Amino acid sequence: MSSQDDFPAISGERILITGGAGFIGSTIASALVGENEVRVIDDLSSGSLSRMCRPTRH
């Protein structure tokens, strides 16, 4: 099994995540939001607003 140490760090990027209200998309958004400008698009057909990160301003 891979760990996060196996992947390069992503920092200072603009990132668009489709399906960001789903389980996988929201997990990815949460991991990236601290060091990046993250935007999420989701039609909420199967996702939930409760899974999305809270908006922040840096």
Protein Blocks (a to p, Z undefined) as FASTA:
>chain_A
ZZfklpccdehiacddehklbmklmmmmmmmmmmmccddddehlmgcfklpccdddZZ
